[in-house]
Amino acid sequence: NSRYSTICDIKSSPHKMMVTPKNIEVKILARTSNDCSEVVRVSMPHIRTDIPVVIIFRLLGVITDKEISEMVLCHCPKAHVKNIFAMFESSLDEANYIRTTE
C-alpha cells in the first residue's frame, strides 16, 4: 500500500494453545509533497480504522508525552535518539487532543 512507507506485521497467539494468531500491523504513514511528517499508526483486529500509536499508549495508561517517548526510545542507540524522536514527534502531535484513558 503506497499510503504507508513502512509496515510491520505482528502475529500473536496464546502460549500452548492451538488458535489462529491475531494480527496487528504497525505502520508509518508515507510522507507526501504537502506534508513531511511521519505518523505511526496501528491496525488491530475488529477495528476498521488505523489508530494513532500514541492513543494506544494512552489507552494502556501511559499518559504523558514524556512517558511515551521514553518507552519508544528506551532501546535506541544514543546516536539515533534525536533523529528518531524528530520522526516520532508527529505522532505525539497527532494524538495531542487525547490526554486521558477515558
Backbone torsions as a table, in degrees:
resi	resn	phi	psi	omega
1	ASN	NA	121.5	-176.8
2	SER	-73.1	-8.0	177.9
3	ARG	-68.0	-25.6	-177.2
4	TYR	-117.1	140.9	177.6
5	SER	-84.8	-29.1	-178.3
6	THR	-144.5	138.3	175.5
7	ILE	-133.3	130.1	175.9
8	CYS	-113.4	118.1	-178.2
9	ASP	-95.5	121.6	-177.9
10	ILE	-118.0	127.0	177.6
11	LYS	-114.9	139.0	178.7
12	SER	-142.6	150.1	175.5
13	SER	-150.4	154.5	179.8
14	PRO	-62.0	145.6	178.9
15	HIS	-63.4	134.8	176.6
16	LYS	61.6	29.3	175.9
17	MET	-128.9	138.3	178.8
18	MET	-94.7	85.8	178.0
19	VAL	-132.2	162.0	177.2
20	THR	-67.3	128.8	179.9
21	PRO	-62.8	144.9	174.5
22	LYS	-85.3	143.2	-175.2
23	ASN	-113.1	127.8	174.2
24	ILE	-126.3	138.1	177.0
25	GLU	-117.7	132.8	172.3
26	VAL	-106.5	125.6	-171.8
27	LYS	-127.4	144.1	171.9
28	ILE	-108.9	118.8	-179.2
29	LEU	-63.4	132.0	-178.4
30	ALA	-68.0	144.3	175.0
31	ARG	-68.5	147.1	175.7
32	THR	-117.5	172.6	179.2
33	SER	-66.8	-25.8	-179.7
34	ASN	-88.9	-20.9	-172.7
35	ASP	-139.3	123.2	-178.0
36	CYS	-99.2	7.9	-179.5
37	SER	-79.9	154.9	175.4
38	GLU	-120.0	116.8	-175.7
39	VAL	-111.0	134.7	-179.7
40	VAL	-96.8	128.2	178.8
41	ARG	-130.0	161.2	-177.8
42	VAL	-126.9	136.9	170.9
43	SER	-112.0	135.7	-175.1
44	MET	-128.7	156.7	178.5
45	PRO	-59.3	142.7	175.7
46	HIS	70.3	8.3	175.4
47	ILE	-120.9	122.8	-170.6
48	ARG	-78.5	-20.4	-176.2
49	THR	-118.1	150.5	177.0
50	ASP	-69.0	141.9	-177.2
51	ILE	-111.9	133.2	175.0
52	PRO	-57.1	134.7	-175.2
53	VAL	-60.3	-31.3	179.7
54	VAL	-65.8	-35.0	177.4
55	ILE	-66.4	-36.6	175.9
56	ILE	-61.1	-45.2	177.3
57	PHE	-58.0	-45.3	-178.3
58	ARG	-66.0	-37.0	175.4
59	LEU	-62.0	-31.1	179.8
60	LEU	-86.7	4.0	175.2
61	GLY	96.0	2.2	175.4
62	VAL	-93.1	100.5	-164.9
63	ILE	-93.0	-49.8	-170.4
64	THR	-80.2	153.3	176.6
65	ASP	-58.7	-37.5	-179.3
66	LYS	-63.5	-46.8	179.5
67	GLU	-61.1	-44.6	-179.3
68	ILE	-63.2	-47.3	-180.0
69	SER	-59.8	-42.5	178.9
70	GLU	-62.1	-39.6	179.6
71	MET	-68.3	-39.1	-179.4
72	VAL	-69.8	-39.0	-172.7
73	LEU	-95.7	-0.1	-170.4
74	CYS	-62.9	-27.0	-179.2
75	HIS	-107.5	9.0	179.6
76	CYS	-80.1	141.6	173.3
77	PRO	-60.4	139.8	-177.2
78	LYS	-51.6	-35.2	-178.1
79	ALA	-65.9	-21.1	-175.8
80	HIS	-106.4	-7.0	-174.3
81	VAL	-56.9	-46.0	-177.1
82	LYS	-61.2	-44.1	-179.6
83	ASN	-68.1	-41.3	-179.4
84	ILE	-68.7	-39.6	177.5
85	PHE	-63.5	-39.5	178.2
86	ALA	-59.2	-39.8	177.3
87	MET	-68.9	-42.1	-175.9
88	PHE	-73.6	-20.5	-178.2
89	GLU	-57.8	-33.9	177.4
90	SER	-63.9	-34.9	177.5
91	SER	-67.9	-38.6	176.5
92	LEU	-64.2	-42.2	179.2
93	ASP	-63.9	-39.7	-177.5
94	GLU	-61.6	-34.7	-176.4
95	ALA	-103.3	17.8	-175.8
96	ASN	-62.3	-24.3	-177.0
97	TYR	-78.0	-9.3	177.9
98	ILE	-112.6	120.5	-175.9
99	ARG	-125.2	3.3	-178.6
100	THR	-135.3	176.4	176.2
101	THR	-90.8	-1.5	-177.5
102	GLU	-86.1	NA	NA
